[in-house]
């Protein structure tokens, strides 16, 4: 994958969770205890929630890749080796938090794919995350929102 992609995006969930024999999900502990820790230098963007960030050494990991930390209703933060920035949230009447992080990541990646810089892509991620949590169940997005976000 590393050889075929210009950028690898990873959600930390894939690195710190394992299935036990009874099919229950278990946290492996710190990210360095996972079998994937050595691959972090190949990752361009690592998405973590503020709760998941506790399972990693932020100072070390941000030297290898850009870490995007979601803070729910408080927006997100971008951590790179050259510093950190806070991206302001969009207000939302939270009805169901399920899928908020995934919607954030979709908006973020979509922004980058459409040529936005990291700051603006994170802003779009915050926007889609806020739309998602304001709905119950599978989010429904109006396609016109994409045209507004990604007009070049």
C-alpha positions as CSV (number, residue, x, y, z in Angstrom):
1,X,0.0,0.0,0.0
2,X,2.8,2.4,0.9
3,X,4.4,2.0,-2.5
4,X,1.1,2.5,-4.4
5,X,-0.3,5.5,-2.5
6,X,0.8,9.1,-2.3
7,X,-0.6,9.4,1.2
8,X,-1.8,6.9,3.9
9,X,-4.6,7.9,6.2
10,X,-5.1,5.9,9.3
11,X,-7.6,6.0,12.1
12,X,-5.9,4.9,15.4
13,X,-8.8,2.5,16.1
14,X,-7.2,0.1,13.7
15,X,-3.9,0.2,15.6
16,X,-5.0,0.0,19.3
17,X,-7.9,-2.5,19.1
18,X,-7.9,-6.2,18.7
19,X,-10.5,-8.9,18.8
20,X,-10.3,-11.4,21.6
21,X,-11.3,-15.0,21.2
22,X,-14.8,-14.3,22.3
23,X,-15.1,-11.7,19.5
24,X,-15.1,-8.8,22.0
25,X,-13.0,-5.7,21.2
26,X,-10.1,-5.0,23.5
27,X,-7.7,-2.0,23.6
28,X,-4.1,-3.2,23.3
29,X,-2.9,-0.4,25.5
30,X,-0.4,2.1,24.2
31,X,0.0,2.3,20.4
32,X,3.7,1.2,20.8
33,X,2.4,-2.1,22.0
34,X,0.5,-2.8,18.8
35,X,2.0,-4.7,15.9
36,X,1.7,-1.6,13.7
37,X,3.8,0.9,15.7
38,X,6.8,0.5,13.3
39,X,4.6,1.6,10.4
40,X,3.8,5.1,11.7
41,X,6.6,6.7,9.7
42,X,4.8,5.5,6.5
43,X,1.6,7.2,7.6
44,X,0.9,10.7,6.4
45,X,-2.2,11.4,8.6
46,X,-3.2,9.7,11.8
47,X,-6.7,10.5,13.1
48,X,-7.4,10.1,16.8
49,X,-10.1,11.2,19.2
50,X,-9.0,13.1,22.3
51,X,-9.7,10.0,24.3
52,X,-7.6,7.8,22.0
53,X,-4.7,10.3,22.1
54,X,-4.0,9.1,25.6
55,X,-2.8,5.8,24.1
56,X,0.2,7.4,22.3
57,X,3.2,9.6,22.9
58,X,2.0,12.7,20.9
59,X,5.4,14.3,20.9
60,X,7.0,11.3,19.3
61,X,4.3,10.4,16.9
62,X,3.9,13.9,15.5
63,X,7.5,13.8,14.5
64,X,6.6,11.0,12.0
65,X,3.2,12.0,10.7
66,X,0.5,14.7,11.0
67,X,-1.8,13.8,13.9
68,X,-5.4,15.1,13.7
69,X,-7.1,15.0,17.1
70,X,-10.8,15.4,17.2
71,X,-12.3,17.0,20.2
72,X,-16.0,16.6,19.5
73,X,-18.0,19.8,20.0
74,X,-14.6,21.6,20.6
75,X,-13.3,21.1,17.0
76,X,-10.0,19.5,16.3
77,X,-6.3,20.0,16.5
78,X,-3.5,19.4,14.0
79,X,-0.2,18.3,15.4
80,X,2.9,18.3,13.3
81,X,6.6,18.3,14.0
82,X,6.7,22.1,13.3
83,X,3.8,22.9,15.7
84,X,0.1,22.6,16.4
85,X,-3.0,24.5,15.4
86,X,-6.6,24.5,16.7
87,X,-9.4,24.3,14.2
88,X,-12.6,25.9,15.4
89,X,-15.8,23.8,15.6
90,X,-19.2,24.2,14.0
91,X,-22.0,24.5,16.4
92,X,-24.3,21.5,16.4
93,X,-27.2,20.3,18.5
94,X,-25.8,16.8,19.2
95,X,-28.5,14.1,18.9
96,X,-26.3,11.0,18.2
97,X,-22.5,11.0,18.3
98,X,-22.3,7.8,16.3
99,X,-20.3,8.3,13.1
100,X,-19.2,11.8,13.9
101,X,-15.5,10.8,13.7
102,X,-16.0,8.9,10.5
103,X,-17.9,11.9,9.0
104,X,-15.1,14.2,10.1
105,X,-12.5,11.9,8.5
106,X,-14.5,11.8,5.2
107,X,-14.7,15.5,5.1
108,X,-11.1,15.9,5.9
109,X,-9.9,13.5,3.3
110,X,-12.4,14.9,0.7
111,X,-10.9,18.3,1.4
112,X,-7.4,17.2,0.8
113,X,-8.3,15.2,-2.3
114,X,-9.9,18.4,-3.7
115,X,-6.7,20.4,-3.2
116,X,-7.4,22.1,0.2
117,X,-4.6,22.6,2.6
118,X,-4.6,20.7,5.9
119,X,-6.2,23.6,7.9
120,X,-9.0,24.1,5.5
121,X,-9.6,20.3,5.1
122,X,-9.8,20.0,8.9
123,X,-12.4,22.8,8.8
124,X,-14.5,20.8,6.3
125,X,-14.0,17.7,8.5
126,X,-15.4,19.7,11.4
127,X,-18.4,20.8,9.3
128,X,-19.3,17.2,8.2
129,X,-18.8,15.9,11.7
130,X,-21.1,18.5,13.1
131,X,-23.8,17.6,10.5
132,X,-23.5,14.0,11.4
133,X,-24.0,14.3,15.1
134,X,-27.0,16.5,14.7
135,X,-28.9,13.5,13.1
136,X,-30.0,10.2,14.5
137,X,-28.8,7.2,12.6
138,X,-27.1,7.1,9.2
139,X,-26.3,10.7,8.3
140,X,-28.0,12.3,5.3
141,X,-26.0,15.0,3.5
142,X,-27.3,17.2,0.7
143,X,-25.0,17.0,-2.3
144,X,-25.2,20.8,-2.6
145,X,-23.1,21.0,0.5
146,X,-20.2,19.3,-1.3
147,X,-20.4,21.9,-4.1
148,X,-20.1,24.7,-1.5
149,X,-17.2,23.0,0.3
150,X,-15.1,22.0,-2.7
151,X,-15.6,24.7,-5.3
152,X,-12.2,25.4,-6.8
